[in-house]
Amino acid sequence: MRKKLFAGAAAATLLGMVSGWAHAQQDATAAGIQQYREMLQDGNPAELFEAKGEDLWKKPRGPKNASLEKCDLGKGPGVIKGAFVELPRFFKDTGRVQDLESRLLTCMETLQGFNAAEIAKTPFGRGEMANLTALATFVAAESKGMRFNLPNNTPQEKAMYEVGKRLFFMRGGTHDFSCASCHGEEGKRIRLQDLPILTKNPGDGVGFAAWPAYRVSNAQMWGMQLRLNDCYRQQRFPEPKFGSDATIALSQYMGVNAKGAESVVPAIKR
């Protein structure tokens, strides 16, 4: 009897030691990743995209040879500061809820004469789509340090939020995944990266408050449209069209949930 009790106690002690070691290793890994990001932040290549975006904003271009300095991002023509942390939002002139990238595309068409439909079909990182990402980086960077406060007041904004919520929890694809599979519970991670919970405010500079961001792994600048596109790809869903209602609804849901989170854009990712 004593042997059995001793064996049970020893097993419990060993299990506790292993569990404690695993938690310690996880904490050490998370701290190491954070330190790695802080080291990279000193020379964040996103600054190059930001500078390019500023030049594109001010430079006359397109068939109309005009700049984007009269683009209305929700706070009045030409007002950039604070616009990013209030997007997506409803725009009367288009009758749509738009995020930063789709709104910039509207301005490129109306002010500069570009063909928005053609740009939307252009692969990420190429041609005017690459310019659009740089523009989004510049505009978003002007709100760095500010806190998200999406309006979510109009019927259109509220409807988008509800659609985004349903899409966030909708399972599908060959893996039967949803956004919530990775971002709906505590303690989830993929490879060495902790996954934030996006059904609530995940904290300053996390989740929605961290994009656009420079991806070190492929040396590319990613906006939220590409981030969502790649999430769908990893879930084995059909990839959404650029600026689709689905991607904007998801952004509305995550953006409203992120109320009060500080923007650290442009961020840097692994």
C-alpha positions in Angstrom: 0.0 0.0 0.0 2.8 2.3 0.9 4.6 1.6 -2.4 1.4 2.5 -4.3 1.0 5.8 -2.3 4.7 6.6 -2.8 4.4 5.9 -6.6 1.3 8.0 -6.8 2.9 10.9 -5.0 6.1 10.6 -7.1 4.1 10.7 -10.3 2.1 13.7 -9.2 5.3 15.5 -8.3 6.9 14.6 -11.6 3.8 15.8 -13.5 3.9 19.1 -11.6 7.5 19.6 -12.4 6.9 18.9 -16.1 3.9 21.2 -16.1 5.9 24.0 -14.4 8.8 23.5 -16.8 6.5 23.7 -19.8 5.0 26.9 -18.5 8.4 28.4 -17.8 9.6 27.5 -21.3 6.5 29.1 -22.8 7.0 32.3 -20.8 10.7 32.3 -21.8 9.8 31.8 -25.5 7.2 34.7 -25.4 9.7 37.0 -23.7 12.4 36.1 -26.3 10.0 36.8 -29.2 9.1 40.2 -27.7 12.8 41.0 -27.3 13.4 40.0 -30.9 10.6 42.3 -32.1 11.9 45.2 -30.0 15.4 44.8 -31.5 13.9 44.8 -35.1 11.8 47.9 -34.4 14.8 50.1 -34.2 15.4 49.6 -38.0 11.8 48.8 -39.1 11.8 48.7 -42.9 8.2 49.9 -42.8 9.6 53.4 -42.6 10.6 53.1 -46.2 7.0 52.3 -47.2 5.7 55.1 -45.0 8.0 57.6 -46.8 6.9 56.2 -50.2 3.3 56.6 -49.2 3.8 60.2 -48.2 5.3 61.0 -51.5 2.4 59.2 -53.3 -0.1 61.2 -51.2 1.3 64.5 -52.2 2.4 63.8 -55.8 0.1 64.6 -58.8 -0.6 61.3 -60.5 -3.0 59.4 -62.7 -5.1 60.4 -65.7 -6.3 63.5 -63.9 -2.7 64.5 -62.7 -3.9 65.2 -59.2 -2.7 64.4 -55.7 -4.6 62.7 -52.9 -4.4 65.7 -50.6 -8.2 66.3 -50.9 -9.1 62.7 -50.1 -11.7 62.5 -47.4 -11.0 59.6 -45.0 -13.8 60.5 -42.7 -12.6 63.6 -40.9 -12.8 66.0 -43.8 -10.9 66.5 -47.1 -7.1 66.1 -46.5 -7.3 65.4 -42.8 -5.1 62.4 -42.1 -4.3 62.5 -38.4 -6.8 60.4 -36.4 -8.5 59.0 -39.5 -7.0 55.5 -39.3 -8.2 54.7 -35.8 -11.8 55.5 -36.8 -11.9 53.2 -39.8 -13.9 51.3 -41.1 -16.8 53.7 -41.1 -19.8 54.5 -43.3 -19.3 57.0 -46.2 -22.3 58.7 -47.7 -20.7 59.4 -51.1 -20.2 55.7 -51.8 -23.1 54.4 -49.6 -20.7 51.8 -48.2 -18.8 51.0 -45.0 -15.1 51.3 -46.1 -11.8 50.5 -44.5 -8.6 52.5 -45.0 -7.5 50.6 -48.1 -10.9 50.6 -49.9 -11.4 54.2 -49.1 -8.0 55.2 -50.5 -8.9 53.2 -53.7 -12.0 55.3 -54.0 -10.0 58.5 -53.8 -7.5 57.2 -56.3 -10.4 56.7 -58.7 -12.4 59.9 -58.0 -9.5 62.3 -57.6 -6.8 60.9 -59.8 -8.7 59.0 -62.4 -7.3 55.5 -61.8 -9.4 52.4 -62.5 -10.3 51.1 -59.1 -11.7 47.8 -60.4 -8.4 47.0 -62.2 -6.3 47.9 -59.2 -8.5 45.7 -57.0 -7.7 42.8 -59.3 -3.9 43.4 -59.2 -1.9 40.9 -57.0 -0.7 42.2 -53.7 2.7 43.8 -53.9 2.6 44.7 -57.6 1.9 47.9 -59.5 -0.7 50.3 -58.1 -1.6 47.7 -55.4 1.9 48.1 -54.0 1.4 51.9 -54.1 -1.9 51.5 -52.3 -0.2 49.5 -49.5 2.4 52.3 -49.1 -0.3 54.9 -49.0 -2.2 53.0 -46.3 1.1 52.7 -44.3 1.7 56.4 -44.4 -1.9 57.4 -43.5 -2.0 54.8 -40.7 1.3 55.9 -39.3 -0.1 59.4 -38.8 -2.3 58.0 -36.1 0.4 56.1 -34.3 -0.1 56.3 -30.5 -3.7 57.1 -30.8 -6.5 54.8 -29.6 -9.1 53.0 -31.7 -12.6 54.5 -31.6 -14.7 53.3 -34.5 -18.0 55.0 -34.7 -20.4 52.0 -35.2 -23.4 54.4 -35.0 -25.2 54.2 -38.4 -27.4 51.2 -39.4 -24.8 50.3 -42.0 -22.0 50.2 -39.5 -24.0 48.2 -37.0 -25.1 45.7 -39.8 -21.4 45.3 -40.8 -20.4 44.6 -37.2 -23.0 41.8 -36.9 -22.0 40.3 -40.3 -18.4 40.4 -39.2 -19.2 38.7 -36.0 -21.0 35.8 -37.9 -18.1 35.5 -40.3 -15.6 35.4 -37.4 -17.3 32.3 -35.9 -18.3 30.7 -39.2 -16.5 27.3 -39.7 -15.7 26.0 -43.2 -13.0 24.9 -45.6 -11.3 21.6 -45.7 -10.0 22.1 -42.2 -13.4 23.1 -40.7 -11.7 26.3 -39.3 -13.0 29.7 -38.4 -11.3 32.9 -37.3 -12.3 32.0 -33.8 -10.4 28.7 -34.0 -7.2 30.7 -33.6 -8.4 34.0 -32.1 -11.3 33.0 -29.9 -9.7 31.4 -26.8 -6.9 32.0 -24.3 -3.6 30.2 -24.7 -3.6 29.6 -28.4 -0.4 29.8 -30.4 0.9 28.9 -33.9 4.6 27.9 -34.1 6.3 30.4 -31.7 3.6 33.0 -31.9 0.9 33.7 -29.3 -2.5 34.3 -30.9 -4.5 37.3 -29.5 -8.2 37.0 -28.7 -10.0 39.3 -31.1 -13.5 39.0 -29.7 -12.5 41.7 -27.3 -9.8 44.4 -26.9 -6.6 42.3 -27.0 -4.4 45.2 -25.8 -2.3 48.0 -27.2 -0.6 47.3 -30.5 -2.0 43.8 -30.8 -4.3 42.3 -33.5 -6.2 44.9 -35.4 -4.0 47.7 -33.8 -0.9 46.2 -35.4 -1.6 46.3 -39.2 -0.3 47.5 -41.6 3.0 45.8 -40.6 6.3 44.7 -42.2 6.7 41.0 -42.5 10.3 40.0 -41.9 9.7 36.4 -43.1 8.9 37.5 -46.7 10.2 41.2 -46.7 6.8 42.5 -47.6 4.5 45.3 -46.2 1.1 43.9 -45.4 -2.1 45.8 -44.9 -5.2 44.4 -43.2 -6.7 43.3 -46.6 -3.7 41.0 -47.2 -3.7 39.9 -43.6 -7.3 38.7 -43.9 -6.7 37.3 -47.4 -3.9 35.1 -46.0 -6.0 34.0 -43.0 -8.6 32.7 -45.4 -5.9 31.0 -47.4 -4.6 29.2 -44.3 -8.1 28.1 -43.4 -8.4 26.7 -46.9 -11.3 29.0 -47.7 -11.7 30.6 -51.1 -9.7 33.8 -50.9 -11.9 36.9 -50.7 -11.8 39.8 -53.3 -9.9 42.9 -52.3 -12.2 45.3 -50.5 -15.0 42.9 -50.4 -17.9 43.3 -47.9 -16.7 40.2 -46.1 -13.2 41.6 -45.3 -14.6 45.0 -44.3 -17.2 43.4 -42.1 -14.5 41.4 -40.3 -12.5 44.6 -39.9 -15.5 46.4 -38.5 -16.0 43.6 -36.0 -12.4 43.5 -34.9 -12.0 47.3 -35.0 -15.0 47.9 -32.7 -13.8 45.2 -30.4 -10.4 46.9 -30.2 -11.8 50.2 -28.9 -9.3 51.8 -26.6 -6.3 49.9 -28.0 -3.3 52.0 -29.0 -2.2 51.8 -32.6 1.5 51.0 -33.0 1.4 51.0 -36.8 3.5 50.6 -38.8 4.5 47.4 -36.8 6.9 44.7 -37.6 6.1 41.0 -37.6 8.1 37.8 -37.9 
